[in-house]
Amino acid sequence: MLLNAETDYAIRIVAFLADVNEKRDARSIADGTGVPLRFCLKILNRLVSFDIVKSYKGSKGGYVLAHPADEISIFEVVEKVNGGC
């Protein structure tokens, strides 16, 4: 199975957030994953809507996983990003 760029980026973002295990802003996520910031923001918004990532607004805002990393599967990320379930 081939993955499109959006799915690849989503997996990178979720893996990065699992590794750092703390709130990070979009720019540091983009820098840490190699995902262009514009696409990173788009994908983060989708991951938030799928309840995979949680966002916090404001000057101390950022993104974290919405659930413990061991409860999020790569299959779930691929399925939701590709199918928008």
PDB file of N, CA, C and O in Angstrom:
ATOM      1  N   MET A   1       0.844  -1.178   0.000  1.00  0.00           N
ATOM      2  CA  MET A   1       0.000   0.000   0.000  1.00  0.00           C
ATOM      3  C   MET A   1       0.888   1.239   0.000  1.00  0.00           C
ATOM      4  O   MET A   1       1.795   1.367   0.822  1.00  0.00           O
ATOM      5  N   LEU A   2       0.621   2.133  -0.916  1.00  0.00           N
ATOM      6  CA  LEU A   2       1.356   3.385  -0.982  1.00  0.00           C
ATOM      7  C   LEU A   2       0.611   4.453  -0.190  1.00  0.00           C
ATOM      8  O   LEU A   2      -0.618   4.523  -0.214  1.00  0.00           O
ATOM      9  N   LEU A   3       1.367   5.269   0.501  1.00  0.00           N
ATOM     10  CA  LEU A   3       0.770   6.346   1.277  1.00  0.00           C
ATOM     11  C   LEU A   3       0.972   7.666   0.542  1.00  0.00           C
ATOM     12  O   LEU A   3       2.033   7.917  -0.030  1.00  0.00           O
ATOM     13  N   ASN A   4      -0.062   8.506   0.566  1.00  0.00           N
ATOM     14  CA  ASN A   4       0.107   9.826  -0.034  1.00  0.00           C
ATOM     15  C   ASN A   4       0.865  10.721   0.942  1.00  0.00           C
ATOM     16  O   ASN A   4       1.088  10.344   2.093  1.00  0.00           O
ATOM     17  N   ALA A   5       1.257  11.894   0.483  1.00  0.00           N
ATOM     18  CA  ALA A   5       2.070  12.795   1.300  1.00  0.00           C
ATOM     19  C   ALA A   5       1.342  13.210   2.571  1.00  0.00           C
ATOM     20  O   ALA A   5       1.958  13.287   3.634  1.00  0.00           O
ATOM     21  N   GLU A   6       0.047  13.477   2.481  1.00  0.00           N
ATOM     22  CA  GLU A   6      -0.706  13.905   3.654  1.00  0.00           C
ATOM     23  C   GLU A   6      -0.705  12.830   4.744  1.00  0.00           C
ATOM     24  O   GLU A   6      -0.557  13.141   5.926  1.00  0.00           O
ATOM     25  N   THR A   7      -0.867  11.593   4.351  1.00  0.00           N
ATOM     26  CA  THR A   7      -0.852  10.491   5.318  1.00  0.00           C
ATOM     27  C   THR A   7       0.536  10.325   5.924  1.00  0.00           C
ATOM     28  O   THR A   7       0.668  10.118   7.130  1.00  0.00           O
ATOM     29  N   ASP A   8       1.569  10.415   5.091  1.00  0.00           N
ATOM     30  CA  ASP A   8       2.937  10.336   5.578  1.00  0.00           C
ATOM     31  C   ASP A   8       3.201  11.438   6.599  1.00  0.00           C
ATOM     32  O   ASP A   8       3.773  11.180   7.659  1.00  0.00           O
ATOM     33  N   TYR A   9       2.792  12.646   6.290  1.00  0.00           N
ATOM     34  CA  TYR A   9       2.985  13.767   7.203  1.00  0.00           C
ATOM     35  C   TYR A   9       2.221  13.561   8.506  1.00  0.00           C
ATOM     36  O   TYR A   9       2.740  13.852   9.583  1.00  0.00           O
ATOM     37  N   ALA A  10       0.989  13.059   8.413  1.00  0.00           N
ATOM     38  CA  ALA A  10       0.190  12.833   9.620  1.00  0.00           C
ATOM     39  C   ALA A  10       0.865  11.810  10.533  1.00  0.00           C
ATOM     40  O   ALA A  10       0.894  11.989  11.750  1.00  0.00           O
ATOM     41  N   ILE A  11       1.403  10.751   9.956  1.00  0.00           N
ATOM     42  CA  ILE A  11       2.112   9.740  10.751  1.00  0.00           C
ATOM     43  C   ILE A  11       3.338  10.354  11.404  1.00  0.00           C
ATOM     44  O   ILE A  11       3.606  10.103  12.580  1.00  0.00           O
ATOM     45  N   ARG A  12       4.088  11.158  10.651  1.00  0.00           N
ATOM     46  CA  ARG A  12       5.263  11.825  11.223  1.00  0.00           C
ATOM     47  C   ARG A  12       4.884  12.727  12.398  1.00  0.00           C
ATOM     48  O   ARG A  12       5.570  12.745  13.420  1.00  0.00           O
ATOM     49  N   ILE A  13       3.793  13.472  12.245  1.00  0.00           N
ATOM     50  CA  ILE A  13       3.356  14.398  13.293  1.00  0.00           C
ATOM     51  C   ILE A  13       2.942  13.641  14.545  1.00  0.00           C
ATOM     52  O   ILE A  13       3.341  14.007  15.650  1.00  0.00           O
ATOM     53  N   VAL A  14       2.147  12.592  14.383  1.00  0.00           N
ATOM     54  CA  VAL A  14       1.706  11.801  15.542  1.00  0.00           C
ATOM     55  C   VAL A  14       2.908  11.141  16.218  1.00  0.00           C
ATOM     56  O   VAL A  14       2.990  11.121  17.446  1.00  0.00           O
ATOM     57  N   ALA A  15       3.833  10.604  15.435  1.00  0.00           N
ATOM     58  CA  ALA A  15       5.024   9.972  16.013  1.00  0.00           C
ATOM     59  C   ALA A  15       5.874  10.994  16.766  1.00  0.00           C
ATOM     60  O   ALA A  15       6.396  10.695  17.840  1.00  0.00           O
ATOM     61  N   PHE A  16       6.013  12.185  16.214  1.00  0.00           N
ATOM     62  CA  PHE A  16       6.784  13.248  16.872  1.00  0.00           C
ATOM     63  C   PHE A  16       6.151  13.606  18.215  1.00  0.00           C
ATOM     64  O   PHE A  16       6.844  13.694  19.228  1.00  0.00           O
ATOM     65  N   LEU A  17       4.835  13.812  18.220  1.00  0.00           N
ATOM     66  CA  LEU A  17       4.154  14.163  19.465  1.00  0.00           C
ATOM     67  C   LEU A  17       4.243  13.035  20.484  1.00  0.00           C
ATOM     68  O   LEU A  17       4.325  13.293  21.685  1.00  0.00           O
ATOM     69  N   ALA A  18       4.228  11.799  20.023  1.00  0.00           N
ATOM     70  CA  ALA A  18       4.387  10.662  20.936  1.00  0.00           C
ATOM     71  C   ALA A  18       5.787  10.654  21.539  1.00  0.00           C
ATOM     72  O   ALA A  18       5.958  10.361  22.722  1.00  0.00           O
ATOM     73  N   ASP A  19       6.779  10.973  20.729  1.00  0.00           N
ATOM     74  CA  ASP A  19       8.170  10.980  21.210  1.00  0.00           C
ATOM     75  C   ASP A  19       8.437  12.087  22.217  1.00  0.00           C
ATOM     76  O   ASP A  19       9.064  11.850  23.249  1.00  0.00           O
ATOM     77  N   VAL A  20       7.964  13.301  21.925  1.00  0.00           N
ATOM     78  CA  VAL A  20       8.258  14.419  22.819  1.00  0.00           C
ATOM     79  C   VAL A  20       7.373  14.403  24.060  1.00  0.00           C
ATOM     80  O   VAL A  20       7.779  14.873  25.123  1.00  0.00           O
ATOM     81  N   ASN A  21       6.162  13.863  23.923  1.00  0.00           N
ATOM     82  CA  ASN A  21       5.239  13.684  25.047  1.00  0.00           C
ATOM     83  C   ASN A  21       5.011  14.975  25.852  1.00  0.00           C
ATOM     84  O   ASN A  21       4.893  14.945  27.077  1.00  0.00           O
ATOM     85  N   GLU A  22       4.951  16.098  25.141  1.00  0.00           N
ATOM     86  CA  GLU A  22       4.641  17.379  25.776  1.00  0.00           C
ATOM     87  C   GLU A  22       4.087  18.316  24.712  1.00  0.00           C
ATOM     88  O   GLU A  22       4.215  18.054  23.516  1.00  0.00           O
ATOM     89  N   LYS A  23       3.471  19.413  25.155  1.00  0.00           N
ATOM     90  CA  LYS A  23       2.857  20.369  24.241  1.00  0.00           C
ATOM     91  C   LYS A  23       3.925  21.044  23.382  1.00  0.00           C
ATOM     92  O   LYS A  23       4.959  21.482  23.886  1.00  0.00           O
ATOM     93  N   ARG A  24       3.661  21.119  22.090  1.00  0.00           N
ATOM     94  CA  ARG A  24       4.564  21.778  21.148  1.00  0.00           C
ATOM     95  C   ARG A  24       3.762  22.666  20.207  1.00  0.00           C
ATOM     96  O   ARG A  24       2.621  22.353  19.867  1.00  0.00           O
ATOM     97  N   ASP A  25       4.367  23.779  19.786  1.00  0.00           N
ATOM     98  CA  ASP A  25       3.685  24.639  18.829  1.00  0.00           C
ATOM     99  C   ASP A  25       3.882  24.093  17.411  1.00  0.00           C
ATOM    100  O   ASP A  25       4.730  23.234  17.171  1.00  0.00           O
ATOM    101  N   ALA A  26       3.085  24.607  16.491  1.00  0.00           N
ATOM    102  CA  ALA A  26       3.097  24.087  15.124  1.00  0.00           C
ATOM    103  C   ALA A  26       4.462  24.240  14.465  1.00  0.00           C
ATOM    104  O   ALA A  26       4.897  23.349  13.735  1.00  0.00           O
ATOM    105  N   ARG A  27       5.137  25.347  14.708  1.00  0.00           N
ATOM    106  CA  ARG A  27       6.451  25.544  14.078  1.00  0.00           C
ATOM    107  C   ARG A  27       7.461  24.505  14.556  1.00  0.00           C
ATOM    108  O   ARG A  27       8.222  23.974  13.747  1.00  0.00           O
ATOM    109  N   SER A  28       7.481  24.207  15.850  1.00  0.00           N
ATOM    110  CA  SER A  28       8.444  23.210  16.341  1.00  0.00           C
ATOM    111  C   SER A  28       8.073  21.809  15.847  1.00  0.00           C
ATOM    112  O   SER A  28       8.951  20.975  15.628  1.00  0.00           O
ATOM    113  N   ILE A  29       6.784  21.553  15.673  1.00  0.00           N
ATOM    114  CA  ILE A  29       6.364  20.264  15.104  1.00  0.00           C
ATOM    115  C   ILE A  29       6.817  20.189  13.647  1.00  0.00           C
ATOM    116  O   ILE A  29       7.356  19.169  13.216  1.00  0.00           O
ATOM    117  N   ALA A  30       6.603  21.252  12.895  1.00  0.00           N
ATOM    118  CA  ALA A  30       7.029  21.274  11.494  1.00  0.00           C
ATOM    119  C   ALA A  30       8.542  21.097  11.388  1.00  0.00           C
ATOM    120  O   ALA A  30       9.025  20.321  10.563  1.00  0.00           O
ATOM    121  N   ASP A  31       9.280  21.811  12.218  1.00  0.00           N
ATOM    122  CA  ASP A  31      10.741  21.697  12.197  1.00  0.00           C
ATOM    123  C   ASP A  31      11.203  20.298  12.601  1.00  0.00           C
ATOM    124  O   ASP A  31      12.144  19.760  12.017  1.00  0.00           O
ATOM    125  N   GLY A  32      10.551  19.718  13.583  1.00  0.00           N
ATOM    126  CA  GLY A  32      10.946  18.400  14.084  1.00  0.00           C
ATOM    127  C   GLY A  32      10.580  17.239  13.178  1.00  0.00           C
ATOM    128  O   GLY A  32      11.148  16.153  13.288  1.00  0.00           O
ATOM    129  N   THR A  33       9.622  17.473  12.275  1.00  0.00           N
ATOM    130  CA  THR A  33       9.168  16.396  11.396  1.00  0.00           C
ATOM    131  C   THR A  33       9.586  16.570   9.946  1.00  0.00           C
ATOM    132  O   THR A  33       9.510  15.630   9.154  1.00  0.00           O
ATOM    133  N   GLY A  34      10.031  17.781   9.596  1.00  0.00           N
ATOM    134  CA  GLY A  34      10.355  18.047   8.200  1.00  0.00           C
ATOM    135  C   GLY A  34       9.126  18.312   7.346  1.00  0.00           C
ATOM    136  O   GLY A  34       9.215  18.325   6.119  1.00  0.00           O
ATOM    137  N   VAL A  35       7.987  18.520   7.978  1.00  0.00           N
ATOM    138  CA  VAL A  35       6.752  18.819   7.263  1.00  0.00           C
ATOM    139  C   VAL A  35       6.662  20.336   7.092  1.00  0.00           C
ATOM    140  O   VAL A  35       6.817  21.068   8.069  1.00  0.00           O
ATOM    141  N   PRO A  36       6.415  20.823   5.874  1.00  0.00           N
ATOM    142  CA  PRO A  36       6.269  22.271   5.694  1.00  0.00           C
ATOM    143  C   PRO A  36       5.175  22.822   6.618  1.00  0.00           C
ATOM    144  O   PRO A  36       4.134  22.191   6.803  1.00  0.00           O
ATOM    145  N   LEU A  37       5.419  23.995   7.189  1.00  0.00           N
ATOM    146  CA  LEU A  37       4.514  24.561   8.182  1.00  0.00           C
ATOM    147  C   LEU A  37       3.081  24.660   7.673  1.00  0.00           C
ATOM    148  O   LEU A  37       2.144  24.350   8.409  1.00  0.00           O
ATOM    149  N   ARG A  38       2.899  25.077   6.449  1.00  0.00           N
ATOM    150  CA  ARG A  38       1.551  25.218   5.890  1.00  0.00           C
ATOM    151  C   ARG A  38       0.796  23.895   5.922  1.00  0.00           C
ATOM    152  O   ARG A  38      -0.372  23.855   6.306  1.00  0.00           O
ATOM    153  N   PHE A  39       1.460  22.808   5.518  1.00  0.00           N
ATOM    154  CA  PHE A  39       0.827  21.495   5.537  1.00  0.00           C
ATOM    155  C   PHE A  39       0.674  20.985   6.965  1.00  0.00           C
ATOM    156  O   PHE A  39      -0.306  20.315   7.291  1.00  0.00           O
ATOM    157  N   CYS A  40       1.636  21.300   7.802  1.00  0.00           N
ATOM    158  CA  CYS A  40       1.585  20.875   9.199  1.00  0.00           C
ATOM    159  C   CYS A  40       0.324  21.427   9.869  1.00  0.00           C
ATOM    160  O   CYS A  40      -0.388  20.695  10.557  1.00  0.00           O
ATOM    161  N   LEU A  41       0.052  22.707   9.667  1.00  0.00           N
ATOM    162  CA  LEU A  41      -1.136  23.322  10.259  1.00  0.00           C
ATOM    163  C   LEU A  41      -2.418  22.676   9.740  1.00  0.00           C
ATOM    164  O   LEU A  41      -3.349  22.429  10.507  1.00  0.00           O
ATOM    165  N   LYS A  42      -2.461  22.408   8.453  1.00  0.00           N
ATOM    166  CA  LYS A  42      -3.635  21.763   7.850  1.00  0.00           C
ATOM    167  C   LYS A  42      -3.852  20.373   8.445  1.00  0.00           C
ATOM    168  O   LYS A  42      -4.972  20.015   8.807  1.00  0.00           O
ATOM    169  N   ILE A  43      -2.796  19.609   8.542  1.00  0.00           N
ATOM    170  CA  ILE A  43      -2.900  18.243   9.050  1.00  0.00           C
ATOM    171  C   ILE A  43      -3.206  18.246  10.543  1.00  0.00           C
ATOM    172  O   ILE A  43      -3.999  17.429  11.011  1.00  0.00           O
ATOM    173  N   LEU A  44      -2.593  19.148  11.290  1.00  0.00           N
ATOM    174  CA  LEU A  44      -2.904  19.245  12.722  1.00  0.00           C
ATOM    175  C   LEU A  44      -4.394  19.523  12.931  1.00  0.00           C
ATOM    176  O   LEU A  44      -5.018  18.930  13.811  1.00  0.00           O
ATOM    177  N   ASN A  45      -4.963  20.418  12.131  1.00  0.00           N
ATOM    178  CA  ASN A  45      -6.400  20.699  12.251  1.00  0.00           C
ATOM    179  C   ASN A  45      -7.242  19.460  11.983  1.00  0.00           C
ATOM    180  O   ASN A  45      -8.233  19.218  12.673  1.00  0.00           O
ATOM    181  N   ARG A  46      -6.857  18.685  10.997  1.00  0.00           N
ATOM    182  CA  ARG A  46      -7.586  17.438  10.711  1.00  0.00           C
ATOM    183  C   ARG A  46      -7.421  16.438  11.848  1.00  0.00           C
ATOM    184  O   ARG A  46      -8.388  15.788  12.246  1.00  0.00           O
ATOM    185  N   LEU A  47      -6.200  16.309  12.377  1.00  0.00           N
ATOM    186  CA  LEU A  47      -5.969  15.384  13.486  1.00  0.00           C
ATOM    187  C   LEU A  47      -6.756  15.797  14.724  1.00  0.00           C
ATOM    188  O   LEU A  47      -7.211  14.938  15.479  1.00  0.00           O
ATOM    189  N   VAL A  48      -6.920  17.098  14.941  1.00  0.00           N
ATOM    190  CA  VAL A  48      -7.748  17.588  16.048  1.00  0.00           C
ATOM    191  C   VAL A  48      -9.200  17.174  15.811  1.00  0.00           C
ATOM    192  O   VAL A  48      -9.867  16.705  16.733  1.00  0.00           O
ATOM    193  N   SER A  49      -9.688  17.343  14.593  1.00  0.00           N
ATOM    194  CA  SER A  49     -11.084  16.988  14.303  1.00  0.00           C
ATOM    195  C   SER A  49     -11.339  15.493  14.440  1.00  0.00           C
ATOM    196  O   SER A  49     -12.470  15.079  14.696  1.00  0.00           O
ATOM    197  N   PHE A  50     -10.307  14.682  14.273  1.00  0.00           N
ATOM    198  CA  PHE A  50     -10.433  13.226  14.426  1.00  0.00           C
ATOM    199  C   PHE A  50     -10.192  12.769  15.856  1.00  0.00           C
ATOM    200  O   PHE A  50     -10.225  11.570  16.130  1.00  0.00           O
ATOM    201  N   ASP A  51      -9.949  13.708  16.783  1.00  0.00           N
ATOM    202  CA  ASP A  51      -9.682  13.413  18.190  1.00  0.00           C
ATOM    203  C   ASP A  51      -8.418  12.564  18.383  1.00  0.00           C
ATOM    204  O   ASP A  51      -8.351  11.716  19.273  1.00  0.00           O
ATOM    205  N   ILE A  52      -7.433  12.809  17.538  1.00  0.00           N
ATOM    206  CA  ILE A  52      -6.133  12.166  17.693  1.00  0.00           C
ATOM    207  C   ILE A  52      -5.174  13.135  18.387  1.00  0.00           C
ATOM    208  O   ILE A  52      -4.318  12.724  19.170  1.00  0.00           O
ATOM    209  N   VAL A  53      -5.330  14.409  18.091  1.00  0.00           N
ATOM    210  CA  VAL A  53      -4.511  15.469  18.666  1.00  0.00           C
ATOM    211  C   VAL A  53      -5.434  16.476  19.338  1.00  0.00           C
ATOM    212  O   VAL A  53      -6.561  16.698  18.894  1.00  0.00           O
ATOM    213  N   LYS A  54      -4.943  17.078  20.409  1.00  0.00           N
ATOM    214  CA  LYS A  54      -5.680  18.111  21.125  1.00  0.00           C
ATOM    215  C   LYS A  54      -4.921  19.422  20.960  1.00  0.00           C
ATOM    216  O   LYS A  54      -3.693  19.450  21.032  1.00  0.00           O
ATOM    217  N   SER A  55      -5.664  20.512  20.737  1.00  0.00           N
ATOM    218  CA  SER A  55      -5.007  21.809  20.572  1.00  0.00           C
ATOM    219  C   SER A  55      -5.339  22.733  21.729  1.00  0.00           C
ATOM    220  O   SER A  55      -6.413  22.655  22.326  1.00  0.00           O
ATOM    221  N   TYR A  56      -4.396  23.606  22.031  1.00  0.00           N
ATOM    222  CA  TYR A  56      -4.556  24.624  23.064  1.00  0.00           C
ATOM    223  C   TYR A  56      -4.264  25.968  22.423  1.00  0.00           C
ATOM    224  O   TYR A  56      -3.252  26.135  21.744  1.00  0.00           O
ATOM    225  N   LYS A  57      -5.142  26.911  22.640  1.00  0.00           N
ATOM    226  CA  LYS A  57      -5.021  28.253  22.045  1.00  0.00           C
ATOM    227  C   LYS A  57      -4.219  29.169  22.959  1.00  0.00           C
ATOM    228  O   LYS A  57      -4.005  28.865  24.132  1.00  0.00           O
ATOM    229  N   GLY A  58      -3.779  30.290  22.406  1.00  0.00           N
ATOM    230  CA  GLY A  58      -3.126  31.318  23.193  1.00  0.00           C
ATOM    231  C   GLY A  58      -1.617  31.276  23.139  1.00  0.00           C
ATOM    232  O   GLY A  58      -1.017  30.460  22.438  1.00  0.00           O
ATOM    233  N   SER A  59      -1.017  32.180  23.902  1.00  0.00           N
ATOM    234  CA  SER A  59       0.447  32.310  23.883  1.00  0.00           C
ATOM    235  C   SER A  59       1.146  31.067  24.433  1.00  0.00           C
ATOM    236  O   SER A  59       2.288  30.792  24.067  1.00  0.00           O
ATOM    237  N   LYS A  60       0.489  30.330  25.287  1.00  0.00           N
ATOM    238  CA  LYS A  60       1.052  29.083  25.828  1.00  0.00           C
ATOM    239  C   LYS A  60       0.429  27.871  25.130  1.00  0.00           C
ATOM    240  O   LYS A  60       0.485  26.752  25.641  1.00  0.00           O
ATOM    241  N   GLY A  61      -0.159  28.109  23.966  1.00  0.00           N
ATOM    242  CA  GLY A  61      -0.861  27.057  23.241  1.00  0.00           C
ATOM    243  C   GLY A  61       0.071  26.079  22.562  1.00  0.00           C
ATOM    244  O   GLY A  61       1.294  26.199  22.631  1.00  0.00           O
ATOM    245  N   GLY A  62      -0.529  25.120  21.914  1.00  0.00           N
ATOM    246  CA  GLY A  62       0.227  24.115  21.197  1.00  0.00           C
ATOM    247  C   GLY A  62      -0.617  22.884  20.969  1.00  0.00           C
ATOM    248  O   GLY A  62      -1.845  22.930  21.039  1.00  0.00           O
ATOM    249  N   TYR A  63       0.051  21.791  20.698  1.00  0.00           N
ATOM    250  CA  TYR A  63      -0.611  20.533  20.365  1.00  0.00           C
ATOM    251  C   TYR A  63      -0.001  19.393  21.158  1.00  0.00           C
ATOM    252  O   TYR A  63       1.207  19.350  21.389  1.00  0.00           O
ATOM    253  N   VAL A  64      -0.857  18.471  21.569  1.00  0.00           N
ATOM    254  CA  VAL A  64      -0.450  17.234  22.232  1.00  0.00           C
ATOM    255  C   VAL A  64      -1.349  16.121  21.713  1.00  0.00           C
ATOM    256  O   VAL A  64      -2.394  16.381  21.118  1.00  0.00           O
ATOM    257  N   LEU A  65      -0.939  14.890  21.940  1.00  0.00           N
ATOM    258  CA  LEU A  65      -1.818  13.780  21.594  1.00  0.00           C
ATOM    259  C   LEU A  65      -3.047  13.820  22.497  1.00  0.00           C
ATOM    260  O   LEU A  65      -2.950  14.142  23.681  1.00  0.00           O
ATOM    261  N   ALA A  66      -4.195  13.493  21.927  1.00  0.00           N
ATOM    262  CA  ALA A  66      -5.448  13.516  22.682  1.00  0.00           C
ATOM    263  C   ALA A  66      -5.587  12.303  23.591  1.00  0.00           C
ATOM    264  O   ALA A  66      -6.393  12.306  24.522  1.00  0.00           O
ATOM    265  N   HIS A  67      -4.801  11.269  23.319  1.00  0.00           N
ATOM    266  CA  HIS A  67      -4.841  10.017  24.088  1.00  0.00           C
ATOM    267  C   HIS A  67      -3.405   9.531  24.289  1.00  0.00           C
ATOM    268  O   HIS A  67      -2.508   9.964  23.565  1.00  0.00           O
ATOM    269  N   PRO A  68      -3.173   8.652  25.242  1.00  0.00           N
ATOM    270  CA  PRO A  68      -1.824   8.089  25.391  1.00  0.00           C
ATOM    271  C   PRO A  68      -1.353   7.456  24.073  1.00  0.00           C
ATOM    272  O   PRO A  68      -2.148   6.874  23.335  1.00  0.00           O
ATOM    273  N   ALA A  69      -0.079   7.579  23.798  1.00  0.00           N
ATOM    274  CA  ALA A  69       0.479   7.093  22.526  1.00  0.00           C
ATOM    275  C   ALA A  69       0.183   5.618  22.282  1.00  0.00           C
ATOM    276  O   ALA A  69      -0.042   5.213  21.141  1.00  0.00           O
ATOM    277  N   ASP A  70       0.179   4.818  23.333  1.00  0.00           N
ATOM    278  CA  ASP A  70      -0.060   3.383  23.128  1.00  0.00           C
ATOM    279  C   ASP A  70      -1.517   3.059  22.810  1.00  0.00           C
ATOM    280  O   ASP A  70      -1.849   1.902  22.550  1.00  0.00           O
ATOM    281  N   GLU A  71      -2.386   4.062  22.829  1.00  0.00           N
ATOM    282  CA  GLU A  71      -3.797   3.863  22.460  1.00  0.00           C
ATOM    283  C   GLU A  71      -4.094   4.361  21.041  1.00  0.00           C
ATOM    284  O   GLU A  71      -5.230   4.265  20.577  1.00  0.00           O
ATOM    285  N   ILE A  72      -3.081   4.890  20.357  1.00  0.00           N
ATOM    286  CA  ILE A  72      -3.257   5.405  18.994  1.00  0.00           C
ATOM    287  C   ILE A  72      -2.450   4.520  18.056  1.00  0.00           C
ATOM    288  O   ILE A  72      -1.235   4.389  18.205  1.00  0.00           O
ATOM    289  N   SER A  73      -3.131   3.913  17.088  1.00  0.00           N
ATOM    290  CA  SER A  73      -2.424   3.045  16.143  1.00  0.00           C
ATOM    291  C   SER A  73      -2.154   3.785  14.833  1.00  0.00           C
ATOM    292  O   SER A  73      -2.862   4.724  14.469  1.00  0.00           O
ATOM    293  N   ILE A  74      -1.132   3.345  14.152  1.00  0.00           N
ATOM    294  CA  ILE A  74      -0.833   3.898  12.834  1.00  0.00           C
ATOM    295  C   ILE A  74      -2.007   3.632  11.901  1.00  0.00           C
ATOM    296  O   ILE A  74      -2.352   4.479  11.077  1.00  0.00           O
ATOM    297  N   PHE A  75      -2.618   2.464  12.028  1.00  0.00           N
ATOM    298  CA  PHE A  75      -3.782   2.132  11.200  1.00  0.00           C
ATOM    299  C   PHE A  75      -4.885   3.162  11.393  1.00  0.00           C
ATOM    300  O   PHE A  75      -5.502   3.601  10.423  1.00  0.00           O
ATOM    301  N   GLU A  76      -5.139   3.553  12.643  1.00  0.00           N
ATOM    302  CA  GLU A  76      -6.170   4.550  12.928  1.00  0.00           C
ATOM    303  C   GLU A  76      -5.851   5.876  12.242  1.00  0.00           C
ATOM    304  O   GLU A  76      -6.734   6.507  11.662  1.00  0.00           O
ATOM    305  N   VAL A  77      -4.600   6.295  12.309  1.00  0.00           N
ATOM    306  CA  VAL A  77      -4.190   7.548  11.687  1.00  0.00           C
ATOM    307  C   VAL A  77      -4.387   7.450  10.165  1.00  0.00           C
ATOM    308  O   VAL A  77      -4.971   8.347   9.556  1.00  0.00           O
ATOM    309  N   VAL A  78      -3.904   6.369   9.557  1.00  0.00           N
ATOM    310  CA  VAL A  78      -4.030   6.186   8.115  1.00  0.00           C
ATOM    311  C   VAL A  78      -5.491   6.158   7.706  1.00  0.00           C
ATOM    312  O   VAL A  78      -5.886   6.838   6.759  1.00  0.00           O
ATOM    313  N   GLU A  79      -6.286   5.387   8.404  1.00  0.00           N
ATOM    314  CA  GLU A  79      -7.709   5.245   8.055  1.00  0.00           C
ATOM    315  C   GLU A  79      -8.441   6.584   8.144  1.00  0.00           C
ATOM    316  O   GLU A  79      -9.211   6.926   7.246  1.00  0.00           O
ATOM    317  N   LYS A  80      -8.214   7.331   9.194  1.00  0.00           N
ATOM    318  CA  LYS A  80      -8.928   8.598   9.373  1.00  0.00           C
ATOM    319  C   LYS A  80      -8.443   9.661   8.397  1.00  0.00           C
ATOM    320  O   LYS A  80      -9.254  10.405   7.845  1.00  0.00           O
ATOM    321  N   VAL A  81      -7.153   9.744   8.178  1.00  0.00           N
ATOM    322  CA  VAL A  81      -6.642  10.762   7.259  1.00  0.00           C
ATOM    323  C   VAL A  81      -7.060  10.448   5.823  1.00  0.00           C
ATOM    324  O   VAL A  81      -7.421  11.356   5.074  1.00  0.00           O
ATOM    325  N   ASN A  82      -7.016   9.194   5.438  1.00  0.00           N
ATOM    326  CA  ASN A  82      -7.412   8.817   4.075  1.00  0.00           C
ATOM    327  C   ASN A  82      -8.912   8.832   3.879  1.00  0.00           C
ATOM    328  O   ASN A  82      -9.406   9.261   2.836  1.00  0.00           O
ATOM    329  N   GLY A  83      -9.647   8.357   4.897  1.00  0.00           N
ATOM    330  CA  GLY A  83     -11.089   8.225   4.721  1.00  0.00           C
ATOM    331  C   GLY A  83     -11.888   9.332   5.358  1.00  0.00           C
ATOM    332  O   GLY A  83     -13.060   9.524   5.036  1.00  0.00           O
ATOM    333  N   GLY A  84     -11.258  10.068   6.269  1.00  0.00           N
ATOM    334  CA  GLY A  84     -11.973  11.135   6.940  1.00  0.00           C
ATOM    335  C   GLY A  84     -13.108  10.641   7.818  1.00  0.00           C
ATOM    336  O   GLY A  84     -14.110  11.331   8.007  1.00  0.00           O
ATOM    337  N   CYS A  85     -12.940   9.441   8.353  1.00  0.00           N
ATOM    338  CA  CYS A  85     -13.995   8.840   9.184  1.00  0.00           C
ATOM    339  C   CYS A  85     -14.244   9.630  10.435  1.00  0.00           C
ATOM    340  O   CYS A  85     -15.098   9.260  11.240  1.00  0.00           O
TER     341      CYS A  85
END
